[in-house]
Amino acid sequence: MEKWTPKHEAPEPLEGPVVATITGGTVIWFVLFLVQLPFYGWYADHGHTWWIWACLAGGGLGLIGVWYVRARDAAIKRDAARAAGTSGQAAPGAGH
């Protein structure tokens, strides 16, 4: 049996508004938590209180995600600025 090998290069990953996407998702989780909170008694009567706490956990994890993607975005921009700064400079001793 022949080993699988790729026949072409993998495409570049898609970059989009990652910070906005994660922030939006985090806001949605917190809104869902707040909307369900007044109905806590109904959820408790039917054994579904975990729905409320899952929304709170989603919002909390979303805050960690927002911190992570903001740090990632800043690191990507720093690296791009560093690469642009070093590639734009002439090599030492060039032009003499």
Backbone hydrogen bonds, N-H to C=O, Kabsch-Sander energy under -0.5 kcal/mol:
donor,donor_aa,acceptor,acceptor_aa,energy
18,V,16,G,-2.4
21,T,17,P,-2.2
22,I,18,V,-2.6
23,T,19,V,-2.5
24,G,20,A,-2.5
25,G,21,T,-2.2
26,T,22,I,-2.2
27,V,23,T,-2.4
28,I,24,G,-2.2
29,W,25,G,-2.1
30,F,26,T,-2.2
31,V,27,V,-2.6
32,L,28,I,-2.6
33,F,29,W,-2.1
34,L,30,F,-2.5
35,V,31,V,-2.6
36,Q,32,L,-1.9
37,L,33,F,-1.6
39,F,36,Q,-1.5
40,Y,37,L,-1.6
43,Y,39,F,-2.3
44,A,40,Y,-2.7
45,D,41,G,-2.5
46,H,42,W,-1.7
47,G,44,A,-0.9
48,H,43,Y,-3.3
51,W,48,H,-1.8
52,I,48,H,-0.5
52,I,49,T,-0.6
53,W,49,T,-1.8
54,A,50,W,-2.4
55,C,51,W,-1.7
56,L,52,I,-1.9
57,A,53,W,-2.4
58,G,54,A,-2.5
59,G,55,C,-2.2
60,G,56,L,-2.5
61,L,57,A,-2.9
62,G,58,G,-1.9
63,L,59,G,-1.7
64,I,60,G,-1.4
65,G,61,L,-2.3
66,V,62,G,-2.8
67,W,63,L,-2.2
68,Y,64,I,-2.5
69,V,65,G,-3.0
70,R,66,V,-2.2
71,A,67,W,-2.1
72,R,68,Y,-2.6
73,D,69,V,-2.6
74,A,70,R,-2.3
75,A,71,A,-2.2
76,I,72,R,-2.4
77,K,73,D,-2.3
78,R,74,A,-2.4
79,D,75,A,-2.4
80,A,76,I,-2.3
81,A,77,K,-2.4
82,R,78,R,-2.5
83,A,79,D,-2.7
84,A,80,A,-2.3
85,G,81,A,-2.2
86,T,82,R,-2.2
87,S,83,A,-2.1
88,G,84,A,-1.3
94,A,91,A,-2.0
96,H,93,G,-0.8
